[in-house]
């Protein structure tokens, strides 16, 4: 019975110590009624020291992130509406046709407006001729278009060329109507940018 009394006494002392220890913490200071606290409206700030709490971002960082996201959305929309239309060629030719000069000028102007965009200039041919010949002709078409864009001010480092020859026709068919649409340069936004 004496041991039980000692255990009860020990528990009472322990509880009393815990109670007094909890009450001895510094009181929390609050602003008078109707006045905002010093840290109100400042997310991520620690009271009194003006530093950012660990794991929190500052308002400036949040603003920069919002601006970056808005720029990316605007660029994606601009790419969606880009005037990157095909350029067509005469049979067995890689010279840019006069009727495509204005189209290429519009493409160049757009590229200069969006300097962060890189493109792939793809050369294509119709089905006539050997695979080797058409690959070479497609490459000359792509290079000719790239050279035109460089001459009007688009940085050559923003463009890469590739030839598909006759392997990727835009239109099926074995007549002049199909062939004319397959002799082309096609533009693709370069995802490797």
trRosetta pair geometry for C-beta under 8 A, 3 or more apart (Angstrom, degrees):
i j d omega theta_ij theta_ji phi_ij phi_ji
1 4 5.7 -49 -153 31 38 113
1 5 6.7 38 150 -19 66 103
2 5 5.7 -54 -152 34 34 112
2 6 6.5 35 150 -20 66 103
3 6 5.6 -53 -149 34 35 111
3 7 6.4 35 153 -19 66 104
4 7 5.7 -55 -151 35 33 111
4 8 6.4 31 152 -17 66 105
5 8 5.8 -53 -148 37 32 110
5 9 6.2 35 152 -20 65 107
6 9 5.6 -55 -148 37 31 114
6 10 6.3 35 153 -23 65 105
7 10 5.6 -51 -147 33 31 113
7 11 6.5 31 154 -18 64 104
8 11 5.8 -54 -150 36 31 111
8 12 6.5 33 152 -21 65 105
9 12 5.7 -54 -150 33 32 112
9 13 6.5 31 153 -18 65 104
10 13 5.9 -55 -151 35 31 110
10 14 6.3 32 151 -20 65 108
11 14 5.6 -55 -147 37 32 114
11 15 6.3 32 155 -18 66 106
12 15 5.9 -55 -148 37 29 110
12 16 6.4 31 153 -20 63 107
13 16 5.7 -56 -150 36 30 113
13 17 6.5 32 153 -20 64 105
14 17 5.8 -54 -150 34 31 111
14 18 6.5 29 154 -16 64 106
15 18 5.7 -54 -147 37 32 110
15 19 6.3 35 154 -22 65 106
16 19 5.7 -54 -149 34 30 114
16 20 6.4 22 157 -12 66 107
17 20 6.1 -59 -145 41 29 103
17 21 6.0 30 156 -22 66 111
18 21 5.7 -55 -141 37 28 113
18 22 6.4 29 159 -19 63 107
19 22 6.1 -60 -154 35 26 109
19 23 6.5 16 154 -12 63 111
20 23 5.8 -60 -147 41 33 109
20 24 6.2 37 156 -31 67 109
21 24 5.9 -56 -148 26 28 113
22 25 6.8 -30 -175 -10 39 107
30 37 7.3 -71 -153 -90 56 110
31 35 4.5 -125 161 90 120 96
31 36 6.5 31 72 116 172 16
31 37 4.8 -151 -19 -86 124 61
31 38 7.7 161 -70 -23 120 66
32 35 5.1 49 65 21 81 120
36 40 4.0 -114 -178 54 108 147
36 41 7.0 13 177 -6 149 110
37 40 4.7 117 54 -31 77 100
37 47 7.5 -48 160 -114 122 114
38 47 6.6 104 69 -143 108 80
38 48 7.6 87 81 -64 143 47
39 42 5.1 -101 -165 56 62 112
39 45 4.9 -160 -144 90 104 113
39 46 7.5 -94 -110 130 147 12
39 47 5.1 -95 -25 -92 139 71
42 45 4.0 -2 127 7 115 138
42 59 7.6 -86 -140 -29 60 122
43 56 6.8 -158 143 -168 81 123
43 59 7.0 117 47 -66 92 86
44 52 5.0 -5 150 -146 109 84
44 53 5.3 -139 -164 30 58 92
44 56 3.1 168 -129 150 102 135
44 57 6.3 -120 -86 61 161 29
44 58 6.2 -135 88 -91 145 44
44 59 7.9 -169 38 -36 123 67
45 50 6.5 -26 -155 -137 111 32
45 51 7.3 134 -145 72 64 29
45 52 6.7 -54 -93 -101 50 45
45 53 7.1 -155 -96 -21 2 90
46 49 5.2 -1 88 46 111 103
46 50 7.7 -47 60 19 77 16
46 51 5.7 -5 29 64 112 80
46 52 7.8 97 -9 168 89 6
46 53 5.4 126 -57 -74 91 85
52 56 5.3 -152 -180 80 93 102
52 57 7.5 -2 -160 -144 139 13
52 58 5.6 -84 -89 -66 133 89
53 56 4.4 61 65 4 88 131
57 61 4.3 -114 -178 86 104 131
57 62 5.5 127 114 -55 118 84
57 65 7.7 10 161 -11 157 139
58 61 4.7 99 53 6 78 100
58 62 7.0 -138 97 -4 43 87
59 62 5.5 -54 -148 38 34 115
59 63 6.3 38 152 -22 66 104
60 63 5.7 -52 -148 35 30 112
60 64 6.5 31 153 -18 63 104
61 64 5.7 -52 -148 36 33 112
61 65 6.3 34 153 -20 65 106
62 65 5.7 -54 -148 36 30 112
62 66 6.5 31 153 -19 64 105
63 66 5.7 -53 -149 35 32 111
63 67 6.4 31 153 -18 65 106
64 67 5.7 -56 -148 37 32 111
64 68 6.3 34 153 -21 66 105
65 68 5.7 -51 -146 35 32 113
65 69 6.4 31 154 -18 64 106
66 69 5.8 -55 -148 37 31 110
66 70 6.3 31 153 -19 65 107
67 70 5.7 -55 -147 37 31 112
67 71 6.4 34 153 -21 65 103
68 71 5.7 -52 -150 34 31 112
68 72 6.5 30 152 -18 64 106
69 72 5.7 -54 -149 37 32 112
69 73 6.4 34 152 -20 65 104
70 73 5.6 -51 -147 35 33 112
70 74 6.3 33 154 -19 65 106
71 74 5.7 -56 -147 38 31 111
71 75 6.3 31 154 -19 65 106
72 75 5.7 -52 -144 37 31 111
72 76 6.3 34 155 -20 64 105
73 76 5.8 -54 -148 35 30 111
73 77 6.5 28 153 -17 63 107
74 77 5.8 -56 -151 38 31 111
74 78 6.3 33 151 -21 65 106
75 78 5.5 -53 -146 36 34 113
75 79 6.3 35 154 -20 66 103
75 114 6.8 127 -134 -146 88 121
75 116 6.8 -41 -129 75 142 129
75 117 7.6 -180 -165 -65 106 98
76 79 5.8 -52 -148 35 31 111
76 80 6.5 36 151 -24 62 104
77 80 5.5 -50 -149 32 33 116
77 81 6.5 11 157 -1 65 109
78 81 6.1 -70 -148 49 30 96
78 82 6.6 62 146 -66 64 81
78 114 5.8 162 128 -80 143 143
79 82 5.3 -14 -152 -29 37 119
79 114 7.8 174 -69 165 75 167
79 117 6.7 167 -93 -112 100 129
79 189 5.5 20 -154 -76 121 160
82 110 6.0 126 -148 158 80 147
82 117 7.8 161 -101 -163 141 163
82 189 7.2 134 15 -61 163 114
83 103 7.7 -153 152 -161 113 72
83 106 5.1 -65 114 134 154 114
83 107 5.8 -134 96 -85 96 64
83 110 5.4 174 33 -33 101 153
84 107 6.2 88 -102 -126 55 110
84 110 7.8 -124 -54 87 74 148
84 119 7.1 -173 -121 -127 135 136
84 187 3.9 -117 -170 85 110 129
84 188 7.7 142 152 -73 147 20
84 189 7.4 -147 -22 -49 168 79
85 103 6.2 -83 69 -165 112 123
85 107 7.7 -132 33 -71 69 115
85 187 7.7 22 38 27 15 114
86 170 7.4 -16 -85 -76 164 163
86 184 4.5 -8 -176 -170 120 132
86 185 6.6 159 -156 75 68 48
86 186 5.3 -24 -103 -95 94 69
86 187 7.7 -163 -87 6 47 79
87 96 6.8 -34 174 -132 138 88
87 97 7.8 174 180 31 91 93
87 100 4.7 90 -145 -166 95 145
87 103 6.4 169 -96 98 88 130
87 104 6.4 33 -92 -67 137 99
87 145 5.9 155 49 -105 152 130
87 184 6.4 141 74 -160 46 72
87 185 4.5 -2 54 49 102 101
88 97 6.9 -17 85 15 73 137
88 100 6.7 -175 41 -69 65 135
88 180 6.7 30 -168 169 133 75
88 181 7.3 -58 -112 -120 124 35
88 183 6.1 73 -163 91 74 82
88 184 5.2 -35 -100 -98 60 81
89 93 5.3 -163 176 83 102 86
89 94 6.5 -14 -139 -110 147 33
89 95 7.5 129 -140 57 97 51
89 97 6.8 -180 -115 -29 43 106
89 141 5.8 -88 -46 -119 153 124
89 183 4.5 -109 63 149 88 106
89 184 6.8 -168 7 -82 88 29
89 185 7.6 81 -33 -19 110 85
90 93 4.2 27 69 30 91 137
90 95 7.5 -5 31 57 108 94
90 97 6.7 122 -28 -79 93 114
90 183 7.4 -88 81 130 6 152
91 126 7.6 -33 -117 18 79 134
91 179 7.5 23 -94 142 97 126
91 183 6.9 -113 -90 -78 44 164
92 137 7.3 -85 -138 -128 47 142
94 137 6.4 -159 -63 -164 110 69
94 140 3.9 -66 -103 121 169 107
94 141 4.5 -129 -134 -74 91 61
94 143 7.9 19 170 58 137 87
94 144 5.0 158 152 -18 97 146
95 144 6.9 -135 -110 -164 26 154
96 100 5.7 -121 -175 81 86 115
96 101 6.6 103 136 -79 118 70
96 104 6.6 -19 -157 -24 141 155
96 144 6.0 -172 -39 143 89 114
96 145 6.6 123 -84 -91 113 65
96 148 5.6 53 -38 -67 159 150
97 100 4.8 81 64 9 85 105
97 101 7.8 -122 100 -30 48 75
98 101 5.8 -25 -160 -12 42 116
99 102 7.8 -45 -177 23 39 98
100 103 4.9 -55 -158 42 62 118
100 104 5.9 61 145 -21 84 102
101 104 6.0 -59 -150 39 29 107
101 105 6.3 32 152 -23 65 107
102 105 5.4 -52 -146 35 33 115
102 106 6.5 37 153 -21 64 101
103 106 5.8 -53 -153 33 31 112
103 107 6.6 31 149 -17 64 104
104 107 5.5 -51 -148 36 37 113
104 108 6.2 39 152 -20 67 104
104 145 6.8 -145 -119 -148 126 85
104 148 5.4 -10 163 126 150 137
104 149 6.7 -121 -178 -71 102 79
104 152 7.8 143 132 9 95 148
105 108 5.6 -52 -147 37 32 113
105 109 6.4 36 153 -21 64 103
105 152 6.4 -160 -120 -135 69 166
106 109 5.7 -51 -147 34 31 112
106 110 6.5 31 153 -18 63 105
107 110 5.8 -56 -152 36 31 111
107 111 6.4 31 152 -19 66 106
107 149 7.0 -65 104 -102 106 115
107 187 7.0 179 -148 -47 139 165
108 111 5.6 -54 -146 36 32 111
108 112 6.4 31 156 -18 66 104
108 148 7.8 -115 -61 126 131 84
108 149 5.0 -174 -95 -135 101 77
108 152 4.4 35 166 92 163 130
108 153 6.7 104 172 55 115 83
108 154 5.2 -121 -140 -35 84 117
109 112 5.9 -56 -150 36 30 109
109 113 6.5 33 150 -23 63 106
110 113 5.6 -56 -152 32 34 114
110 114 6.6 -8 161 16 68 105
111 114 6.5 -77 -144 58 29 81
111 115 7.8 74 159 -95 62 43
111 117 6.4 -122 -134 79 69 113
111 119 7.1 -74 -108 -10 123 128
111 149 6.9 28 43 -164 157 123
111 154 4.8 20 104 -116 137 123
111 158 6.9 139 -178 119 119 145
112 115 6.9 10 -159 -73 36 81
112 153 5.7 22 -89 110 132 114
112 154 6.2 -112 -61 -87 81 73
114 117 4.4 36 120 -2 112 118
115 155 7.6 57 -148 10 93 124
115 158 7.5 -110 -163 -91 60 148
116 193 7.2 101 164 159 71 143
117 158 7.2 62 97 -172 54 121
117 189 6.2 -68 -161 -136 103 101
117 190 8.0 128 175 36 62 84
117 193 7.2 -88 -148 -84 30 165
118 158 4.8 -142 -114 -164 72 68
118 159 7.0 -168 -165 -73 74 35
118 160 7.6 31 167 -1 111 91
118 189 7.4 97 76 -168 53 62
118 190 3.9 -53 105 52 97 126
118 192 7.4 -70 86 72 139 72
118 193 4.1 164 22 -91 119 110
119 158 6.8 41 19 142 75 86
119 159 5.5 -10 67 -112 85 78
119 160 8.0 -167 98 32 47 61
119 187 5.3 -18 -172 -165 131 99
119 188 6.6 143 -162 74 75 42
119 189 5.9 -57 -104 -109 71 39
119 190 5.6 -170 -113 -19 10 95
120 159 7.6 141 -107 -159 21 63
120 160 5.6 -27 -115 71 70 86
120 161 7.5 137 -168 -107 63 22
120 162 6.1 -6 -176 12 110 112
120 187 7.2 147 75 -158 55 49
120 188 4.5 -12 54 62 105 98
120 189 7.8 17 13 92 82 7
120 190 5.1 123 -36 -82 83 90
121 142 4.6 138 120 -159 98 89
121 145 5.4 -173 -164 86 134 119
121 146 5.1 -158 31 -63 163 96
121 159 5.6 27 -17 -174 113 112
121 160 7.2 -173 23 90 79 34
121 161 4.8 -32 71 -103 99 75
121 162 7.5 153 78 24 52 63
121 185 6.0 -8 -176 -174 88 116
121 187 6.3 -18 -106 -104 59 73
122 138 7.8 -27 166 177 61 111
122 142 6.3 -70 176 -98 8 121
122 161 7.7 161 -85 -158 27 58
122 162 5.5 -21 -110 71 70 90
122 163 7.5 137 -165 -106 58 26
122 164 6.1 13 -174 -5 107 111
122 185 6.5 150 77 -162 53 59
122 186 4.4 -22 65 63 113 88
122 187 7.3 -166 19 -78 86 23
122 188 6.5 48 -20 -2 119 107
123 137 7.4 -168 156 115 126 55
123 138 3.3 141 118 173 102 68
123 139 5.5 -161 47 -63 152 20
123 140 7.1 120 -144 51 159 43
123 141 4.0 137 -135 68 109 101
123 142 3.5 -100 -39 -32 105 96
123 143 7.7 -17 -53 -3 139 66
123 145 8.0 178 -82 14 89 120
123 161 6.8 30 -17 -174 105 103
123 162 7.2 -162 22 96 79 42
123 163 4.3 -27 66 -109 110 78
123 164 7.0 175 81 24 55 66
123 165 7.9 31 108 -60 90 36
123 185 5.7 -24 -99 -105 57 81
124 138 5.6 38 -78 -124 14 114
124 141 7.5 -76 37 78 41 150
124 163 7.8 168 -71 -157 35 63
124 164 5.5 -9 -96 64 79 103
124 165 7.2 13 -140 98 46 10
124 166 7.5 98 -171 -99 73 32
124 168 6.2 -91 -115 73 119 89
124 169 7.4 138 -179 -104 127 40
124 170 7.1 93 126 -26 165 97
124 182 6.0 -110 138 176 116 67
124 183 7.0 -165 102 -130 80 20
124 184 5.0 3 59 60 113 76
124 185 7.2 175 20 -88 81 30
124 186 6.4 39 -10 -6 124 106
125 128 8.0 -107 149 55 108 65
125 129 7.0 -52 145 53 144 128
125 134 4.2 -139 54 -153 149 98
125 137 5.2 67 -81 90 135 121
125 138 5.2 -102 -25 -63 95 92
125 141 7.7 169 -69 -6 79 143
125 165 5.4 -31 27 -167 113 49
125 166 5.0 -57 80 -68 94 75
125 182 6.8 21 127 133 26 97
125 183 5.9 15 -142 -109 45 70
126 166 6.4 2 120 -115 24 104
126 169 7.5 51 -136 -112 49 107
126 178 7.5 115 -136 114 106 78
126 179 3.7 25 -126 -147 148 85
126 180 7.8 13 -75 -39 128 24
126 182 4.6 109 -98 83 64 119
126 183 5.2 -33 -32 -54 91 89
127 166 4.9 114 -110 -165 43 133
127 169 6.7 -18 -57 -72 96 132
127 174 7.0 -56 52 -114 146 74
127 179 7.1 -99 21 -103 80 90
127 182 7.2 19 -27 107 73 163
128 166 7.8 172 32 -95 32 145
128 179 7.1 15 -5 -126 108 131
129 133 4.5 -104 168 86 117 129
129 134 5.1 140 93 -54 116 94
129 137 7.5 45 103 2 162 144
129 166 7.3 162 65 -37 89 136
130 133 4.5 93 56 8 86 103
130 134 6.8 -161 88 -4 43 88
131 134 6.0 -65 -148 41 26 106
131 135 6.3 29 156 -22 65 106
131 165 6.1 72 -161 142 59 162
131 166 7.1 -110 -112 39 58 104
131 167 7.8 52 -137 -57 97 97
132 135 5.9 -53 -148 32 29 111
132 136 6.6 26 155 -15 63 106
133 136 5.9 -61 -156 38 31 109
133 137 6.2 26 151 -17 67 110
134 137 5.4 -51 -139 40 36 111
134 138 6.0 40 158 -21 67 104
134 165 3.5 91 116 -160 99 98
134 166 4.5 -23 166 -20 165 94
135 138 5.8 -53 -146 37 28 112
135 139 6.5 30 153 -20 62 105
135 163 5.0 115 -164 115 61 128
135 164 7.9 -100 -113 139 71 9
135 165 4.0 -44 -70 -61 57 122
136 139 5.7 -55 -151 34 31 112
136 140 6.6 31 152 -19 65 104
136 163 7.4 88 -68 150 9 173
137 140 5.7 -52 -149 34 34 111
137 141 6.6 36 151 -20 65 103
137 163 7.8 134 73 -150 46 136
137 165 7.3 89 54 -121 87 72
138 141 5.6 -52 -151 34 33 113
138 142 6.5 32 153 -17 66 105
138 163 3.4 126 100 -153 107 101
138 164 6.0 -135 -179 48 161 46
138 165 4.8 -124 -7 -76 138 41
139 142 5.7 -55 -148 38 33 110
139 143 6.1 29 155 -16 67 109
139 161 6.7 98 -149 138 67 123
139 162 8.0 -62 -103 177 76 20
139 163 3.9 -67 -58 -42 71 137
140 143 5.8 -55 -142 41 30 110
140 144 6.1 36 156 -25 64 107
141 144 5.8 -54 -146 33 27 113
141 145 6.6 24 157 -14 62 105
141 163 7.7 113 46 -110 93 99
141 183 7.9 -164 -100 -179 156 72
141 184 7.8 119 158 121 149 19
141 185 5.3 -161 145 -67 105 100
142 145 6.0 -58 -152 37 30 107
142 146 6.3 30 151 -18 65 109
142 161 3.8 132 137 -156 124 112
142 162 6.6 -172 -127 49 170 31
142 163 6.0 -136 0 -73 132 76
142 185 5.8 150 -93 -126 56 109
143 146 5.5 -54 -145 38 33 114
143 147 6.2 37 155 -22 67 104
143 161 5.6 5 -69 -103 62 176
144 147 5.7 -52 -148 34 29 112
144 148 6.6 34 151 -22 62 102
145 148 5.6 -49 -152 31 34 115
145 149 6.6 30 152 -15 65 104
145 185 4.7 150 -29 161 156 175
146 149 5.8 -58 -152 38 33 109
146 150 6.4 35 151 -21 67 105
146 156 6.8 74 168 -132 106 86
146 159 5.1 174 -130 121 104 142
146 161 5.5 -85 -35 -62 143 118
147 150 5.6 -52 -146 35 33 113
147 151 6.4 37 154 -23 65 104
148 151 5.8 -56 -154 32 30 113
148 152 6.9 10 155 -4 64 106
149 152 6.2 -64 -149 44 34 98
149 154 4.2 -30 159 43 97 134
149 159 6.6 105 82 -44 141 159
150 153 7.9 144 -176 10 28 9
150 154 6.0 -84 -85 68 37 77
150 155 7.6 28 -120 -161 77 11
150 156 4.8 15 -101 -70 123 95
150 159 7.8 -117 -59 34 91 136
154 158 6.3 -103 169 62 92 127
154 159 6.8 60 131 -28 120 124
155 158 4.7 88 78 -6 92 107
155 159 7.9 165 96 -1 57 87
156 159 6.1 -73 -156 44 46 99
160 190 6.7 92 27 -100 105 142
164 167 4.9 -114 171 56 86 100
164 168 4.5 -18 150 18 148 112
166 169 6.8 6 -174 -60 66 91
166 182 7.4 45 -134 156 72 131
169 172 6.4 112 102 -85 132 44
169 178 7.2 21 -178 170 132 105
169 182 4.5 -32 -138 -116 85 128
170 181 5.4 -112 78 139 117 99
170 182 5.6 -173 27 -98 84 63
170 184 6.5 13 -12 28 138 146
170 186 7.5 157 -74 -71 122 132
171 177 7.7 -94 128 127 149 78
171 178 4.6 -150 109 -140 109 78
171 181 4.4 47 5 85 135 135
171 182 6.0 -120 41 -54 85 90
172 178 6.6 -58 114 -136 24 139
173 177 6.5 -44 127 81 155 91
173 178 2.9 179 74 -53 114 149
173 179 7.7 -110 97 -30 97 61
174 178 6.7 0 -26 52 16 141
175 178 5.7 93 55 16 64 97
175 179 6.9 -127 107 -5 30 97
176 179 5.4 -57 -135 42 34 113
176 180 5.9 41 164 -28 69 104
177 180 6.3 -53 -150 28 22 110
177 181 7.2 10 155 -8 56 107
178 181 6.1 -67 -158 40 34 104
178 182 6.2 24 152 -16 70 114
179 182 5.7 -66 -146 40 32 109
179 183 6.5 31 159 -22 69 103
180 183 6.3 -51 -146 30 29 106
181 184 6.9 -11 169 -39 42 127
190 193 5.2 110 97 -47 96 90
